[in-house]
Amino acid sequence: MKIICTVCPKGCHLEVDEKNNFSVTGHDCLRGVEYGQNELKNPVRVITSTVKVKGAPHRRCPVKTKHPIPKGLIAEAMHLLNDIELVAPVKIGQIIVEDICGTKIPFITTRSLNI
């Protein structure tokens, strides 16, 4: 399988051979090998989104997962944000969901919003 590595700005064109123990070619560093193997075995992503907020100059507050979560959980994780409404003031790094889909990874705010 051919993929482009996103670990650094170089964007190496990797080829991962699933039939040969996930061997990786086309990388310029070992991080590319790890990325290529993980992308096929267990792809993960950081999710960014927004949630409603009351009492602040902005109606929405940006949030993200604190760490990458399995790609297969993205839709379920996004659904958790639908009914969340924060009340200002909001501090950057505030946890708004403690445990996303049993991963023990939280959603956190990425901006402070004052009244």
Secondary structure as UniProt FT lines:
FT   STRAND          2..4
FT   TURN            9..10
FT   STRAND          13..17
FT   HELIX           18..20
FT   TURN            21..22
FT   STRAND          23..25
FT   HELIX           30..41
FT   STRAND          44..45
FT   STRAND          48..54
FT   STRAND          60..65
FT   STRAND          69..70
FT   HELIX           71..73
FT   HELIX           74..80
FT   TURN            81..83
FT   STRAND          85..87
FT   TURN            92..93
FT   STRAND          95..97
FT   TURN            101..102
FT   STRAND          107..109
//
